[in-house]
Amino acid sequence: DFTPQKFKFTTSLPGDYNQYNCLAAIAVCAFLGISAAEIKKAVASFKGVKGRMEEIKEGQDFKVFVDFAHTPAAFEKVIPTVRKMTRGEVIHVFGCTGNRDKSKRSIMGRIAAQLDDKVIL
């Protein structure tokens, strides 16, 4: 039996939102009776999902992240996380795919303009 206050875990996933996601996964695993040791091992070894705060390393002297953030709320979480992980300018390249909710586009553009140094659409 363990509580969140007593359960210490490590993850390489960036951002507060990933910490919260880990806590939710830990709670479900605990409810299912998975041991604390197994949970800690799984959380520590999980490298994330492709396209979610995925760092691209190709020998460049700057950082590149791919994230499938596609809502205003996601932009408000991802952009500050990227800023904490980088030095210098944050250049945000994004588009709005398909016929998704078009009303979000201007909101997302406004958020990007406020939080990024440069925006490329």
C-alpha positions as a Markdown table, in Angstrom:
| # | Residue | x | y | z |
|---|---|---|---|---|
| 1 | Asp | 0.0 | 0.0 | 0.0 |
| 2 | Phe | 1.4 | 3.4 | -0.9 |
| 3 | Thr | 0.2 | 7.0 | -1.2 |
| 4 | Pro | 1.3 | 9.7 | -3.6 |
| 5 | Gln | 3.1 | 11.5 | -0.8 |
| 6 | Lys | 5.3 | 8.5 | -0.1 |
| 7 | Phe | 5.7 | 7.3 | -3.7 |
| 8 | Lys | 8.8 | 8.7 | -5.3 |
| 9 | Phe | 9.3 | 8.2 | -9.0 |
| 10 | Thr | 11.6 | 9.4 | -11.8 |
| 11 | Thr | 10.8 | 10.1 | -15.4 |
| 12 | Ser | 12.7 | 11.7 | -18.3 |
| 13 | Leu | 9.4 | 13.1 | -19.7 |
| 14 | Pro | 9.4 | 17.0 | -19.6 |
| 15 | Gly | 6.7 | 19.2 | -18.4 |
| 16 | Asp | 4.3 | 19.4 | -15.5 |
| 17 | Tyr | 1.5 | 17.8 | -17.6 |
| 18 | Asn | 3.7 | 14.7 | -18.1 |
| 19 | Gln | 4.2 | 14.5 | -14.3 |
| 20 | Tyr | 0.4 | 14.6 | -13.9 |
| 21 | Asn | 0.0 | 11.9 | -16.5 |
| 22 | Cys | 2.5 | 9.7 | -14.7 |
| 23 | Leu | 0.6 | 10.2 | -11.5 |
| 24 | Ala | -2.6 | 9.1 | -13.1 |
| 25 | Ala | -0.9 | 6.0 | -14.6 |
| 26 | Ile | 0.6 | 5.2 | -11.2 |
| 27 | Ala | -2.8 | 5.5 | -9.5 |
| 28 | Val | -4.4 | 3.1 | -12.0 |
| 29 | Cys | -1.5 | 0.6 | -11.7 |
| 30 | Ala | -1.8 | 0.8 | -7.9 |
| 31 | Phe | -5.5 | 0.2 | -8.1 |
| 32 | Leu | -4.9 | -2.8 | -10.3 |
| 33 | Gly | -2.5 | -4.2 | -7.7 |
| 34 | Ile | 0.8 | -3.8 | -9.5 |
| 35 | Ser | 3.7 | -3.5 | -7.1 |
| 36 | Ala | 5.4 | -0.2 | -6.4 |
| 37 | Ala | 8.7 | -1.6 | -7.7 |
| 38 | Glu | 7.2 | -2.6 | -11.0 |
| 39 | Ile | 5.4 | 0.8 | -11.4 |
| 40 | Lys | 8.7 | 2.7 | -10.7 |
| 41 | Lys | 10.6 | 0.6 | -13.2 |
| 42 | Ala | 7.9 | 1.1 | -15.9 |
| 43 | Val | 7.6 | 4.9 | -15.3 |
| 44 | Ala | 11.4 | 5.3 | -15.3 |
| 45 | Ser | 11.9 | 3.4 | -18.5 |
| 46 | Phe | 9.0 | 5.0 | -20.5 |
| 47 | Lys | 10.5 | 7.2 | -23.1 |
| 48 | Gly | 7.3 | 8.9 | -24.3 |
| 49 | Val | 5.2 | 8.7 | -27.4 |
| 50 | Lys | 6.4 | 9.7 | -30.8 |
| 51 | Gly | 5.3 | 13.2 | -31.6 |
| 52 | Arg | 4.7 | 14.2 | -28.0 |
| 53 | Met | 7.6 | 16.5 | -26.8 |
| 54 | Glu | 9.9 | 14.3 | -29.0 |
| 55 | Glu | 13.4 | 15.8 | -29.2 |
| 56 | Ile | 15.0 | 15.4 | -32.7 |
| 57 | Lys | 18.8 | 15.1 | -32.5 |
| 58 | Glu | 20.5 | 15.1 | -35.9 |
| 59 | Gly | 23.8 | 16.7 | -34.9 |
| 60 | Gln | 22.4 | 20.3 | -35.1 |
| 61 | Asp | 23.6 | 22.9 | -32.6 |
| 62 | Phe | 20.1 | 23.8 | -31.6 |
| 63 | Lys | 17.2 | 21.9 | -30.1 |
| 64 | Val | 14.2 | 20.7 | -32.1 |
| 65 | Phe | 11.0 | 19.3 | -30.6 |
| 66 | Val | 8.0 | 17.7 | -32.3 |
| 67 | Asp | 4.7 | 17.9 | -30.4 |
| 68 | Phe | 1.3 | 17.2 | -31.7 |
| 69 | Ala | -0.3 | 19.9 | -29.5 |
| 70 | His | -3.5 | 20.8 | -31.3 |
| 71 | Thr | -5.6 | 22.7 | -28.8 |
| 72 | Pro | -5.1 | 26.1 | -27.2 |
| 73 | Ala | -4.7 | 24.5 | -23.8 |
| 74 | Ala | -2.0 | 22.2 | -25.1 |
| 75 | Phe | -0.1 | 25.2 | -26.6 |
| 76 | Glu | -0.3 | 26.9 | -23.2 |
| 77 | Lys | 1.5 | 23.9 | -21.6 |
| 78 | Val | 3.9 | 22.9 | -24.3 |
| 79 | Ile | 5.4 | 26.3 | -25.2 |
| 80 | Pro | 6.5 | 27.2 | -21.7 |
| 81 | Thr | 8.0 | 23.7 | -21.3 |
| 82 | Val | 10.0 | 24.1 | -24.4 |
| 83 | Arg | 11.2 | 27.5 | -23.3 |
| 84 | Lys | 12.5 | 26.0 | -20.0 |
| 85 | Met | 14.4 | 23.4 | -22.0 |
| 86 | Thr | 16.1 | 25.7 | -24.4 |
| 87 | Arg | 18.4 | 28.8 | -24.5 |
| 88 | Gly | 17.9 | 31.6 | -26.9 |
| 89 | Glu | 14.9 | 32.0 | -29.3 |
| 90 | Val | 11.9 | 29.7 | -29.4 |
| 91 | Ile | 10.8 | 29.4 | -33.0 |
| 92 | His | 7.5 | 27.7 | -33.3 |
| 93 | Val | 6.4 | 26.0 | -36.6 |
| 94 | Phe | 2.9 | 24.8 | -36.7 |
| 95 | Gly | -0.1 | 24.3 | -38.8 |
| 96 | Cys | -3.7 | 23.3 | -38.4 |
| 97 | Thr | -4.5 | 20.0 | -40.2 |
| 98 | Gly | -7.6 | 19.0 | -42.0 |
| 99 | Asn | -11.0 | 20.2 | -41.0 |
| 100 | Arg | -10.5 | 20.2 | -37.3 |
| 101 | Asp | -12.2 | 22.9 | -35.2 |
| 102 | Lys | -11.4 | 26.0 | -37.2 |
| 103 | Ser | -12.4 | 28.3 | -34.4 |
| 104 | Lys | -9.3 | 27.3 | -32.4 |
| 105 | Arg | -6.9 | 28.5 | -35.1 |
| 106 | Ser | -6.9 | 32.2 | -34.2 |
| 107 | Ile | -6.7 | 31.4 | -30.5 |
| 108 | Met | -3.7 | 29.1 | -31.1 |
| 109 | Gly | -2.0 | 31.8 | -33.2 |
| 110 | Arg | -2.5 | 34.4 | -30.5 |
| 111 | Ile | -1.1 | 32.1 | -27.9 |
| 112 | Ala | 1.9 | 31.3 | -30.1 |
| 113 | Ala | 2.5 | 35.0 | -30.8 |
| 114 | Gln | 2.4 | 35.8 | -27.1 |
| 115 | Leu | 4.7 | 32.9 | -25.9 |
| 116 | Asp | 7.1 | 32.3 | -28.8 |
| 117 | Asp | 9.9 | 34.5 | -30.2 |
| 118 | Lys | 9.0 | 33.7 | -33.8 |
| 119 | Val | 6.1 | 31.8 | -35.3 |
| 120 | Ile | 6.0 | 30.1 | -38.7 |
| 121 | Leu | 2.7 | 29.0 | -40.1 |
